[in-house]
Amino acid sequence: MKFDIQPNTSPVPQSERDIILQDPGFGTVFSDHMVVIKYSDDKGWYDAKVTARAPILLDPAASVLHYAQEIFEGMKAYKTPDNKVSLFRPEENARRFQKSAKRMAMPELPENIFLESVKQLVTIDKDWVPSIEGGSLYLRPFMFASEVFLGVRPSKEYLYMVIASPAGGYFKSGTPAITIWATEEYSRAAKGGTGAAKCGGNYASSLSAQAEAIEHGCDQVVFLDAAEGKWVEELGGMNLFFLFDDKNIVTPPLAGTILPGITRDTIITLLHDRGYDVKETPYSIDQWREDAISGKLKEVFACGTAAVVTSVGKVCSKAGEFSMGNGGPGDVAASLRDQITQIQCCIGEDPYGWGMKLDC
Ligand SMILES: *Cc1c(COP(=O)(O)O)cnc(C)c1O
């Protein structure tokens, strides 16, 4: 697929960009360009372009605005020590994007077009990749139903886009260990639902739960299974790991209600290599409480592209609260975070070839 490259004629001046990149925050400032590819049932994928980032015109009857046929991905571009730019396992994002599309009855964007679109945007906006420690250019590929039609059926037209936003740290407080709220009120996904798809609707339905967490003074919400309200699933946007004595690890299984995180997969592989016994098996909130109080549980951490690896220090719920050890950050979480961020920036060993350095 050929991309029509239309450079932004009034990009953000370098002096302004340099100031932004010193402390970009998360998700509020954007690079100069975006990718747009159209799809229709008749023409397939067409009209690929890299163009100045700008608002898009949507008809009020565009079906995404009514029935929420929308999916997205989240990935990052990193600055390498030799001043190049790298991606981390981007083909995994491409594959997951296809799976999400399938679940939401949307067309599957070919893997090579997804990868090319991301590379094109990173190349033209490479000066937007922050050099600060922990900095990255957050990339947001997404697709939505754009057909002007109010009937309930899959849209016949879609827009695929990629935008980019420089990012510093993820959690505002920058705290080393987070506190999470175990909600009994809300669930995130049920059997047969869309829990394994990265779709906007999952996030829309998680916001009340996240608000409940914040009301209780917590940073994030943890969801339990929808059927029994017993089994630990994941946070609003991060997967969970439980570390016990003697190199035993538990993480909830991918049984359709959990988002298959690429960071989750990365951590499972790295822990295996370190000699851990990683079990993908259900773990209940009651067991969690018991193991935390008895001291059997050594560390709990959450993971995802945005925050990489973050220790969970405390869990609160209507039943009371409990802490992991002294409630501080864990050593295994910290060492995994270091190892992963090094691979992402193409520093140190990368036995699986996960880092992809771009020539731009
Ligand atoms: C994106 C996401 C994750 C983390 O996936 P990564 O590929 O590791 O970034 C976890 N849970 C949910 C609900 C997500 O949307």
Ligand as a Chemical Component Dictionary entry (heavy atoms), coordinates in Angstrom:
data_LIG
# 
_chem_comp.id                   LIG 
_chem_comp.type                 NON-POLYMER 
_chem_comp.pdbx_formal_charge   0 
_chem_comp.three_letter_code    LIG 
# 
loop_
_chem_comp_atom.comp_id 
_chem_comp_atom.atom_id 
_chem_comp_atom.alt_atom_id 
_chem_comp_atom.type_symbol 
_chem_comp_atom.charge 
_chem_comp_atom.model_Cartn_x 
_chem_comp_atom.model_Cartn_y 
_chem_comp_atom.model_Cartn_z 
_chem_comp_atom.pdbx_ordinal 
LIG C1 C1 C 0 -4.159 -2.491 26.728 1  
LIG C2 C2 C 0 -4.640 -3.194 27.961 2  
LIG C3 C3 C 0 -3.792 -3.932 28.799 3  
LIG C4 C4 C 0 -2.297 -3.991 28.619 4  
LIG O1 O1 O 0 -1.888 -4.502 27.380 5  
LIG P1 P1 P 0 -0.418 -4.201 26.861 6  
LIG O2 O2 O 0 -0.377 -4.857 25.538 7  
LIG O3 O3 O 0 0.509  -4.831 27.840 8  
LIG O4 O4 O 0 -0.269 -2.736 26.814 9  
LIG C5 C5 C 0 -4.353 -4.608 29.868 10 
LIG N1 N1 N 0 -5.674 -4.535 30.122 11 
LIG C6 C6 C 0 -6.512 -3.817 29.361 12 
LIG C7 C7 C 0 -7.952 -3.786 29.696 13 
LIG C8 C8 C 0 -6.027 -3.120 28.258 14 
LIG O5 O5 O 0 -6.863 -2.412 27.503 15 
# 
loop_
_chem_comp_bond.comp_id 
_chem_comp_bond.atom_id_1 
_chem_comp_bond.atom_id_2 
_chem_comp_bond.value_order 
_chem_comp_bond.pdbx_ordinal 
LIG C1 C2 SING 1  
LIG C2 C3 SING 2  
LIG C2 C8 DOUB 3  
LIG C3 C4 SING 4  
LIG C3 C5 DOUB 5  
LIG C4 O1 SING 6  
LIG O1 P1 SING 7  
LIG P1 O2 DOUB 8  
LIG P1 O3 SING 9  
LIG P1 O4 SING 10 
LIG C5 N1 SING 11 
LIG N1 C6 DOUB 12 
LIG C6 C7 SING 13 
LIG C6 C8 SING 14 
LIG C8 O5 SING 15 
# 
